[in-house]
Amino acid sequence: MSRLPASVDHDILERRIISALVAIRDATGCSIHEAIDVFAVRYDELRRDRPDDFAVGPDEYGRGFYS
């Protein structure tokens, strides 16, 4: 994940899912489906390593976002 810009982490922590997906696609040139997979991996890493940086719990995080 080192090739991802720092803005991806910031977007994930701020619940800006679409912005994070766009940044992932821009940085990697991957498809939207691949970006969603990368997002999920990075989200899990951040949730594990920086749980206090999330404003909401995992049950509420993606509420209203459908992929």
N, C-alpha and C positions, 0 to 999 in steps of 0.2 A: 504493500500500500504506500510505499515511500514516494511513488511517482504522482500521487494525488496532491493537489494544492491544499494548503492549510484552510482555505475557504470551505472545503468539503466538511471538515470536522466542525467548523463554526456553524455551517448550515444545518448539519445533523443535530447539533446541540440546541439550536434555535428552532427546531421543527420545520425548517424550510426544505422540505423533502424534494420538491421540484427543482429548486435551485441547486441542491446537492447533486441530483441526477444529471442536470445539465452540465455542471462542472466536471463530473466524472466522465461524461461522454466527450466533452471538449478535451479533457486531458488524455484520454485513452483512445478515442476514436471508436469506441465499442457501440454495440446496439443498445437500445433501451432495455432489453431483457438482460443483457450482460451488466448494464449499469445498475439495474435493480439488484442483481446478485452481488456486485461489488459494494453497493450501499449496505446491504444486509450484513455482509462480513464486517465492514467498517463500523456499522452501528453496534454490532455485538462486541467488537473490540472496545469501543468507547464506553459502552454500558458496563463492561467488565472492569476497565482500567480507570474510568472517571465517572463513577455513578453519581457523585454529588454535583456534577456539572449539568445534569439533566433536571429540567424544571418539572417534568411530569414522569410518572411511572410508565413502565413498558405497556401496560394495558391501555393507557390513554394516548400514548405517543402517536400512533398512526391513525387515530380515529378520524374518519372523514376522508382518508386517502385510499383510493381504490386503484389497483394496478392491473 
